[in-house]
Amino acid sequence: MSSIAATSGAIPQPRASAKEWIAVLAGMIGAFMAILNIQITNASLLDIEGGIGTGVDNGAWISTSYLIGEIVVIPLTAYFSNVFSFRRYILVNSILFPLFSMACAFAHDLGTMILLRGLQGFAGGVLIPMAFTMVLTKLPKGQQPLGLAIFALSVTFAPAIGPTIGGYLTENYGWQTIFFINTIPSLIMAAALALTLDKQPMQLHLLKEGDWAGIITMAIGLSALQTVLEEGNKDDWFSSPFIVKLSIVAFVFLAAFIWIELAVKKPLVKLQLLTQRNFGIGVLVNVLVGVALFGTVYILPQYLGQVQRYNAEQIGNVLAWTGLPQLLLIPLVPVLMKRFDARYIGFLGISIFAISCFMNITLSANNAGDQFWIPNIVRAIGQALVLTPITAITTAGIAPADAAAASGLTNMLRNLGGAVGTASLGTILTKREQFHSNIIGQSITLSRDEVRDRLTQLSGYFTQHGIIDPAVASQKAIVALGQIVKRQALIMGFSDTFAVIGVVLALAAIALLFTKKPQAGGGAGAH
């Protein structure tokens, strides 16, 4: 083989060892479980709220606290992995993550659940960028697209399958079981990482050199921002003094954080990386895709639950068709990237993803699980083609020494994009429902024959079903008509929300075309 390579002039490409691949795959288990846990409680929130004795308004904190912990810790990961060593830091968090997860199952009140979910997010958030960093540092350039494809599978498949798993476990075995799902995979991950990662000395002297002003301002600013995003719609945004105060805190501390990062010699987050054309545009596209990824996983269960009255397991079964096809498609993407420009593969994927959203802009009361089958398959095809090429384009000009910093920045901003998207889409849904309700309401007047006929039909229905008093039957008919109007307005609001997601994706697809073509193989270190 070597003589053939020599005579043909081909240079043998370096390949990762089995030990390196085991480490990378173990890291992927962690990233998958951490991202899965963002969404796994969403389909089961009502059951969890009942179990710990809290109301619907407060239950959102079960998801919010996890996201705050995750978003805050992701940019800290590169620094702390240098201080405590990569191996020690990922091992400790791969053990803490399932421990905090199991502890959540024993929470009996909201305060305890919020604390434990926050700690679980803080441990889980470490696992996402570290898996990404291992792809860029342990795999040679030629094999990085395959590693990025596996990472993409974690990022897109986990949110899609999370409500399916959560719904099934909750309906059949109780909500507590969803917090035990991390135990066995985490043990496998920890054992594999302990055997394959090289031991390194701690560098505790770096604690003195740490960008502590940046760490503190970022932690406070991001926590405040995440809380504003999660609670804003419920509290009617800036009509709430609490939201106004938190928004000021978020703005002041994040502005201070940006100023500090641009001024200090050893910044926590290398914001200068954003000035690199491919990285800056790639991160923007990642944020917009994050809006769509998290937004669709948020909006579709809301529609099925609110409009069609699906339970957690039924919602999960519908969403499964967004996840399962990706298992088959994503491994094929690295093969495509060897033949075609990664920019065009990413553009095609985002465009197909956008089309799947536009397929849902004519919703009616008849749109239930079966009607989402084709749009969900189309979305799965699009999502499968999105993240691997985008990540390869984004990291193409990043030096290996900056891989951890680039990983933290990319993953934090994508998750933040998801949080901004979910909050924005929730507000858009509320406002558009109110708009359509007002428009429909203006045409529902007793001067119209159709309205009087419908009220007569409804009154007759109630009379036939045991309402003897005609006045009571008439009153019930008016209430029933109001509920029909509200449901139709809600359906139209969901249609508009899907249209917004489609437009966001169209902008992401266009932005991607402004990047430079990455070299074949992509990944960190490709110049």
C-alpha positions as CSV (number, residue, x, y, z in Angstrom):
1,M,0.0,0.0,0.0
2,S,2.8,2.4,0.9
3,S,4.6,1.8,-2.5
4,I,1.3,2.5,-4.3
5,A,0.8,5.7,-2.3
6,A,4.4,6.8,-3.1
7,T,4.2,6.1,-6.8
8,S,0.9,7.8,-7.2
9,G,2.1,10.8,-5.2
10,A,-0.8,10.5,-2.7
11,I,0.0,11.5,0.9
12,P,-1.5,9.1,3.4
13,Q,-4.1,10.9,5.5
14,P,-3.7,10.7,9.2
15,R,-6.5,8.7,11.0
16,A,-7.7,8.8,14.5
17,S,-6.9,5.8,16.7
18,A,-9.6,3.6,18.2
19,K,-8.8,5.1,21.6
20,E,-9.4,8.6,20.2
21,W,-12.7,7.6,18.6
22,I,-13.9,6.0,21.8
23,A,-13.2,9.2,23.7
24,V,-15.0,11.3,21.0
25,L,-18.1,8.9,21.0
26,A,-18.2,8.9,24.8
27,G,-18.2,12.7,24.7
28,M,-21.1,12.6,22.2
29,I,-23.1,10.6,24.7
30,G,-22.7,13.4,27.2
31,A,-23.7,16.1,24.6
32,F,-26.7,14.0,23.6
33,M,-28.0,13.6,27.1
34,A,-27.4,17.2,28.0
35,I,-29.4,18.5,25.0
36,L,-32.0,15.8,25.5
37,N,-32.7,17.1,29.0
38,I,-33.6,20.6,27.7
39,Q,-36.7,19.2,26.1
40,I,-37.4,16.0,28.0
41,T,-39.5,17.8,30.6
42,N,-41.5,19.9,28.1
43,A,-44.1,17.2,27.3
44,S,-44.4,16.2,31.0
45,L,-44.5,19.7,32.7
46,L,-48.2,19.3,33.8
47,D,-47.5,16.0,35.5
48,I,-44.3,17.4,37.2
49,E,-46.2,20.5,38.3
50,G,-48.9,18.3,39.9
51,G,-46.3,16.1,41.5
52,I,-44.5,18.9,43.2
53,G,-47.6,20.9,44.0
54,T,-47.1,24.1,41.9
55,G,-49.1,25.9,39.3
56,V,-48.7,26.2,35.5
57,D,-47.2,29.7,35.7
58,N,-44.4,28.6,38.1
59,G,-43.7,25.3,36.3
60,A,-41.9,27.0,33.5
61,W,-39.0,27.5,35.9
62,I,-38.4,23.7,35.7
63,S,-37.1,24.2,32.2
64,T,-35.8,27.8,32.7
65,S,-33.5,26.9,35.6
66,Y,-31.8,24.1,33.5
67,L,-31.3,26.5,30.6
68,I,-29.8,29.2,32.8
69,G,-27.3,26.7,34.3
70,E,-26.4,25.4,30.8
71,I,-26.0,28.7,29.0
72,V,-23.9,30.2,31.8
73,V,-21.5,27.3,32.1
74,I,-20.9,26.7,28.4
75,P,-18.5,29.7,27.9
76,L,-16.8,28.9,31.2
77,T,-15.9,25.4,30.0
78,A,-12.7,26.2,28.0
79,Y,-11.2,28.1,31.0
80,F,-12.1,25.6,33.7
81,S,-10.9,22.7,31.6
82,N,-7.5,24.4,31.4
83,V,-7.5,25.0,35.2
84,F,-8.6,21.6,36.4
85,S,-7.4,19.6,33.2
86,F,-9.7,18.5,30.4
87,R,-9.9,14.9,31.7
88,R,-10.7,15.7,35.3
89,Y,-13.2,18.5,34.4
90,I,-15.3,16.3,32.0
91,L,-15.2,13.3,34.3
92,V,-16.4,15.2,37.4
93,N,-19.3,16.7,35.4
94,S,-20.2,13.4,33.7
95,I,-20.7,12.0,37.2
96,L,-22.4,15.1,38.7
97,F,-24.9,15.3,35.8
98,P,-26.7,12.0,36.5
99,L,-26.5,12.5,40.3
100,F,-28.3,15.9,40.0
101,S,-30.7,14.4,37.5
102,M,-31.7,11.5,39.9
103,A,-32.0,14.0,42.7
104,C,-34.7,15.9,40.7
105,A,-36.9,12.8,40.9
106,F,-37.1,13.2,44.7
107,A,-37.9,16.9,44.7
108,H,-41.2,17.6,46.6
109,D,-41.4,21.4,46.1
110,L,-40.7,23.9,43.4
111,G,-37.7,25.6,45.1
112,T,-35.8,22.3,45.4
113,M,-36.7,21.3,41.8
114,I,-35.5,24.7,40.5
115,L,-32.2,24.4,42.4
116,L,-31.5,20.8,41.3
117,R,-32.5,21.5,37.7
118,G,-30.1,24.5,37.7
119,L,-27.3,22.3,39.0
120,Q,-28.1,19.6,36.5
121,G,-27.9,22.2,33.7
122,F,-24.6,23.5,35.1
123,A,-23.1,20.0,34.9
124,G,-24.7,19.1,31.6
125,G,-23.8,22.3,29.9
126,V,-20.1,21.4,30.3
127,L,-20.6,18.2,28.3
128,I,-21.8,20.0,25.1
129,P,-18.8,22.2,24.2
130,M,-16.3,19.5,25.4
131,A,-17.7,17.0,23.0
132,F,-17.4,19.6,20.2
133,T,-13.9,20.4,21.3
134,M,-12.8,16.7,21.2
135,V,-14.0,16.5,17.5
136,L,-11.8,19.5,16.6
137,T,-8.7,18.4,18.7
138,K,-8.7,14.6,18.6
139,L,-9.7,13.9,15.0
140,P,-7.6,14.8,12.0
141,K,-9.0,17.2,9.5
142,G,-10.1,14.6,7.1
143,Q,-12.2,12.8,9.7
144,Q,-13.7,15.9,11.4
145,P,-16.8,16.0,9.1
146,L,-17.7,12.5,10.4
147,G,-17.2,13.7,14.0
148,L,-19.2,16.9,13.3
149,A,-22.0,14.7,11.8
150,I,-22.2,12.7,15.0
151,F,-22.3,15.9,17.0
152,A,-25.0,17.3,14.7
153,L,-27.0,14.1,15.4
154,S,-26.8,14.9,19.1
155,V,-27.9,18.6,18.6
156,T,-30.8,17.9,16.3
157,F,-32.0,14.4,17.2
158,A,-32.0,14.9,20.9
159,P,-34.5,17.8,21.0
160,A,-36.7,16.0,18.5
161,I,-36.8,12.7,20.5
162,G,-36.8,14.3,24.0
163,P,-40.6,14.9,24.2
164,T,-41.1,11.4,22.8
165,I,-39.1,9.7,25.5
166,G,-40.4,12.0,28.2
167,G,-44.0,11.5,27.1
168,Y,-43.8,7.8,27.0
169,L,-42.1,7.4,30.4
170,T,-44.4,9.9,32.0
171,E,-47.6,8.3,30.7
172,N,-46.5,4.7,31.5
173,Y,-44.2,4.9,34.5
174,G,-44.6,8.3,36.1
175,W,-42.7,11.6,35.6
176,Q,-40.0,10.7,38.1
177,T,-38.6,8.1,35.6
178,I,-37.5,10.8,33.1
179,F,-34.8,11.9,35.6
180,F,-33.3,8.4,35.8
181,I,-32.8,8.0,32.0
182,N,-29.3,9.7,32.2
183,T,-27.9,7.1,34.7
184,I,-26.6,4.2,32.6
185,P,-25.5,6.3,29.6
186,S,-23.5,8.6,32.0
187,L,-21.8,5.6,33.6
188,I,-20.8,4.3,30.2
189,M,-19.5,7.7,29.2
190,A,-17.5,8.2,32.4
191,A,-15.9,4.8,32.2
192,A,-15.0,5.3,28.5
193,L,-13.5,8.8,29.2
194,A,-11.6,7.6,32.2
195,L,-9.9,4.9,30.1
196,T,-9.2,6.9,27.0
197,L,-8.3,10.5,28.1
198,D,-4.7,11.2,29.0
199,K,-4.0,12.5,32.5
200,Q,-2.9,16.1,32.7
201,P,-1.7,18.2,35.6
202,M,-4.0,20.8,37.0
203,Q,-3.0,24.4,36.5
204,L,-4.5,26.1,39.6
205,H,-2.2,29.1,39.1
206,L,-4.6,30.1,36.2
207,L,-7.3,30.8,38.9
208,K,-5.3,34.0,39.8
209,E,-5.1,35.0,36.1
210,G,-8.8,34.3,35.5
211,D,-11.1,36.9,33.9
212,W,-13.3,37.0,37.0
213,A,-14.9,40.3,36.2
214,G,-15.9,38.8,32.8
215,I,-17.2,35.6,34.6
216,I,-19.3,37.5,37.1
217,T,-20.8,40.0,34.6
218,M,-21.5,37.2,32.1
219,A,-23.1,34.9,34.7
220,I,-25.4,37.7,36.1
221,G,-26.2,39.1,32.6
222,L,-27.0,35.8,31.0
223,S,-29.1,34.6,34.0
224,A,-31.1,37.8,33.9
225,L,-31.6,37.7,30.1
226,Q,-32.6,34.0,30.2
227,T,-35.2,34.7,33.0
228,V,-36.6,37.7,31.0
229,L,-36.9,35.5,27.9
230,E,-38.6,32.7,29.7
231,E,-41.0,34.8,31.9
232,G,-41.6,37.8,29.7
233,N,-44.5,36.6,27.7
234,K,-46.3,35.3,30.8
235,D,-45.8,38.6,32.6
236,D,-46.8,40.7,29.5
237,W,-43.2,41.9,29.1
238,F,-42.5,45.5,30.0
239,S,-45.8,46.1,31.7
240,S,-44.2,44.0,34.5
241,P,-41.8,45.9,36.9
242,F,-40.0,42.6,37.5
243,I,-39.3,42.2,33.8
244,V,-38.2,45.8,33.4
245,K,-35.7,45.6,36.3
246,L,-34.3,42.3,35.1
247,S,-34.0,43.7,31.5
248,I,-32.0,46.6,32.9
249,V,-29.8,44.2,34.8
250,A,-29.2,42.0,31.7
251,F,-28.4,45.0,29.5
252,V,-26.0,46.6,32.0
253,F,-24.1,43.4,32.9
254,L,-23.9,42.1,29.3
255,A,-22.7,45.4,28.0
256,A,-20.0,45.5,30.8
257,F,-19.1,41.9,29.9
258,I,-18.6,42.7,26.2
259,W,-16.5,45.8,27.2
260,I,-14.3,43.7,29.6
261,E,-13.8,40.9,27.0
262,L,-12.6,43.4,24.4
263,A,-10.3,45.2,26.9
264,V,-8.5,42.4,28.9
265,K,-5.4,40.5,27.8
266,K,-6.8,37.1,28.6
267,P,-10.5,37.2,28.0
268,L,-12.9,34.5,29.1
269,V,-14.6,34.6,25.7
270,K,-12.6,35.5,22.6
271,L,-15.1,37.8,21.0
272,Q,-12.4,38.7,18.4
273,L,-13.1,35.3,16.7
274,L,-16.4,36.8,15.5
275,T,-14.4,39.2,13.2
276,Q,-13.3,36.2,11.2
277,R,-15.7,36.1,8.2
278,N,-16.6,32.4,8.3
279,F,-16.8,32.2,12.0
280,G,-18.9,35.4,12.4
281,I,-21.4,34.5,9.7
282,G,-21.4,30.9,10.8
283,V,-22.3,31.8,14.4
284,L,-25.1,34.1,13.1
285,V,-26.5,31.2,11.0
286,N,-26.1,28.9,14.0
287,V,-28.2,31.4,16.1
288,L,-30.9,31.6,13.5
289,V,-31.0,27.8,13.1
290,G,-31.1,27.6,16.9
291,V,-34.2,29.8,16.9
292,A,-35.8,27.3,14.4
293,L,-34.6,24.1,16.0
294,F,-35.8,25.0,19.5
295,G,-38.8,26.9,18.2
296,T,-40.3,24.1,16.2
297,V,-39.8,21.7,19.2
298,Y,-41.6,24.2,21.3
299,I,-44.5,25.3,19.0
300,L,-45.6,21.9,17.6
301,P,-46.2,20.3,21.1
302,Q,-48.0,23.5,22.1
303,Y,-50.3,23.2,19.1
304,L,-51.0,19.5,19.7
305,G,-51.6,20.0,23.4
306,Q,-53.7,23.2,23.2
307,V,-55.7,22.7,20.0
308,Q,-55.9,18.9,19.7
309,R,-55.7,18.1,23.4
310,Y,-53.0,15.4,22.9
311,N,-51.4,13.9,26.0
312,A,-47.6,13.7,26.5
313,E,-47.2,10.3,24.8
314,Q,-49.3,11.3,21.8
315,I,-47.2,14.5,21.3
316,G,-44.0,12.5,21.6
317,N,-45.2,10.0,18.9
318,V,-45.8,12.9,16.4
319,L,-42.4,14.5,17.1
320,A,-40.6,11.1,16.7
321,W,-41.0,11.4,12.9
322,T,-38.8,14.5,13.1
323,G,-36.0,12.6,14.9
324,L,-36.0,9.1,13.5
325,P,-35.1,9.8,9.8
326,Q,-32.1,11.8,11.0
327,L,-30.5,8.7,12.3
328,L,-30.3,7.4,8.7
329,L,-29.5,10.7,7.0
330,I,-26.9,12.5,9.1
331,P,-24.2,9.8,8.7
332,L,-24.5,10.3,4.9
333,V,-23.7,14.0,5.1
334,P,-19.8,13.7,5.4
335,V,-19.9,11.7,2.1
336,L,-21.9,14.5,0.4
337,M,-19.4,17.0,1.8
338,K,-16.5,15.2,0.0
339,R,-18.3,15.7,-3.3
340,F,-20.1,19.1,-3.0
341,D,-19.4,22.5,-1.5
342,A,-20.5,22.5,2.2
343,R,-22.1,25.9,1.7
344,Y,-24.6,24.6,-0.9
345,I,-25.4,21.5,1.2
346,G,-26.1,23.8,4.2
347,F,-28.1,26.1,2.0
348,L,-30.2,23.2,0.7
349,G,-30.7,21.8,4.2
350,I,-31.9,25.1,5.7
351,S,-34.1,25.7,2.7
352,I,-35.8,22.3,3.1
353,F,-36.2,23.0,6.8
354,A,-37.9,26.3,5.9
355,I,-40.2,24.6,3.4
356,S,-41.4,22.2,6.1
357,C,-42.4,25.2,8.3
358,F,-44.2,26.9,5.3
359,M,-46.1,23.6,4.9
360,N,-47.8,24.4,8.3
361,I,-49.0,27.9,7.5
362,T,-52.5,26.8,6.4
363,L,-53.5,24.9,9.6
364,S,-57.1,24.1,10.3
365,A,-59.0,22.3,13.1
366,N,-58.5,19.1,11.0
367,N,-54.7,19.3,11.3
368,A,-53.7,16.7,13.9
369,G,-50.9,14.1,14.2
370,D,-51.4,12.4,10.8
371,Q,-51.3,15.8,9.0
372,F,-47.9,16.6,10.4
373,W,-46.3,13.4,9.1
374,I,-45.1,14.7,5.8
375,P,-44.0,18.1,7.1
376,N,-42.1,16.4,9.9
377,I,-40.4,14.0,7.4
378,V,-39.4,17.0,5.2
379,R,-38.1,18.8,8.4
380,A,-36.0,15.8,9.3
381,I,-34.4,15.7,5.8
382,G,-33.6,19.4,6.1
383,Q,-32.3,19.3,9.6
384,A,-30.0,16.3,8.7
385,L,-28.3,18.5,6.1
386,V,-27.9,21.6,8.2
387,L,-25.6,21.4,11.2
388,T,-22.6,19.4,9.9
389,P,-21.8,21.7,6.9
390,I,-22.6,24.8,9.0
391,T,-20.2,23.7,11.7
392,A,-17.5,22.8,9.2
393,I,-17.8,26.2,7.6
394,T,-17.8,28.0,11.0
395,T,-14.7,26.2,12.3
396,A,-12.7,26.1,9.0
397,G,-10.4,29.0,9.9
398,I,-10.1,28.4,13.6
399,A,-6.7,27.4,14.9
400,P,-6.6,24.2,17.0
401,A,-5.5,26.4,20.0
402,D,-8.8,28.4,19.7
403,A,-11.0,25.3,19.3
404,A,-12.3,25.2,22.9
405,A,-13.0,29.0,22.8
406,A,-14.8,28.7,19.4
407,S,-16.8,25.7,20.7
408,G,-18.0,27.5,23.8
409,L,-19.0,30.6,21.9
410,T,-20.8,28.7,19.1
411,N,-22.7,26.4,21.5
412,M,-23.6,29.2,23.9
413,L,-25.0,31.5,21.2
414,R,-26.9,28.7,19.5
415,N,-28.6,27.8,22.8
416,L,-29.2,31.4,23.5
417,G,-30.7,31.8,20.0
418,G,-33.0,28.9,20.9
419,A,-34.0,30.7,24.2
420,V,-34.6,34.0,22.3
421,G,-36.6,32.1,19.6
422,T,-38.8,30.3,22.0
423,A,-39.6,33.5,24.0
424,S,-40.2,35.5,20.8
425,L,-42.4,32.8,19.2
426,G,-44.4,32.5,22.4
427,T,-45.1,36.2,22.2
428,I,-45.8,36.1,18.5
429,L,-48.3,33.3,19.1
430,T,-50.1,35.3,21.8
431,K,-50.3,38.5,19.8
432,R,-51.4,36.9,16.6
433,E,-54.1,34.9,18.4
434,Q,-55.4,38.2,19.8
435,F,-55.2,39.8,16.4
436,H,-57.2,37.0,14.7
437,S,-59.7,36.8,17.6
438,N,-60.4,40.5,17.1
439,I,-60.8,40.2,13.4
440,I,-63.1,37.2,13.6
441,G,-65.0,38.7,16.5
442,Q,-65.9,41.8,14.4
443,S,-67.7,39.6,11.9
444,I,-69.6,37.6,14.6
445,T,-72.7,39.8,15.1
446,L,-76.3,38.9,15.6
447,S,-77.1,41.0,12.5
448,R,-75.7,38.2,10.3
449,D,-78.0,35.3,9.4
450,E,-75.1,32.7,9.6
451,V,-74.4,33.7,13.2
452,R,-78.1,33.5,14.3
453,D,-78.4,30.1,12.5
454,R,-75.3,28.8,14.3
455,L,-76.6,29.9,17.7
456,T,-79.9,28.3,17.0
457,Q,-78.2,25.0,16.1
458,L,-76.1,25.2,19.3
459,S,-79.1,26.0,21.5
460,G,-80.9,23.1,20.0
461,Y,-78.0,20.8,20.7
462,F,-77.9,21.8,24.4
463,T,-81.7,21.5,24.7
464,Q,-81.5,17.9,23.3
465,H,-78.8,17.1,25.9
466,G,-80.7,18.0,29.0
467,I,-80.8,21.8,29.2
468,I,-84.5,22.5,29.7
469,D,-84.4,26.3,30.2
470,P,-84.2,28.0,26.8
471,A,-82.3,31.0,28.3
472,V,-79.6,28.8,29.7
473,A,-79.3,26.8,26.4
474,S,-79.0,30.2,24.6
475,Q,-76.3,31.4,27.0
476,K,-74.4,28.1,26.6
477,A,-74.6,28.5,22.8
478,I,-73.0,32.0,23.0
479,V,-70.2,30.6,25.2
480,A,-69.7,27.7,22.8
481,L,-69.5,30.0,19.8
482,G,-66.9,32.1,21.7
483,Q,-64.8,29.0,22.3
484,I,-65.0,28.1,18.6
485,V,-63.8,31.6,17.7
486,K,-61.0,31.3,20.3
487,R,-59.9,27.9,18.9
488,Q,-59.9,29.2,15.3
489,A,-57.9,32.3,16.3
490,L,-55.4,30.1,18.1
491,I,-55.0,27.8,15.1
492,M,-54.4,30.9,12.8
493,G,-51.9,32.2,15.4
494,F,-49.9,28.9,15.2
495,S,-50.0,29.2,11.4
496,D,-48.4,32.6,11.6
497,T,-45.8,31.4,14.0
498,F,-44.7,28.7,11.6
499,A,-44.4,31.3,8.9
500,V,-42.1,33.4,11.1
501,I,-39.8,30.4,11.7
502,G,-39.8,29.8,7.9
503,V,-38.7,33.4,7.3
504,V,-35.9,33.2,10.0
505,L,-34.6,30.1,8.2
506,A,-34.7,31.8,4.8
507,L,-32.5,34.6,6.2
508,A,-30.1,32.0,7.6
509,A,-29.9,30.2,4.2
510,I,-29.1,33.5,2.5
511,A,-26.5,34.5,5.1
512,L,-24.7,31.2,4.7
513,L,-23.9,32.0,1.0
514,F,-21.8,34.9,2.1
515,T,-19.2,32.6,3.7
516,K,-16.0,31.6,2.0
517,K,-15.7,28.0,0.7
518,P,-14.0,25.9,3.3
519,Q,-11.3,23.4,2.2
520,A,-12.3,19.8,1.8
521,G,-12.3,18.2,5.2
522,G,-13.2,21.5,7.0
523,G,-12.9,21.7,10.7
524,A,-10.5,23.5,13.0
525,G,-7.2,24.1,11.6
526,A,-8.3,24.1,8.0
527,H,-7.0,27.4,6.6
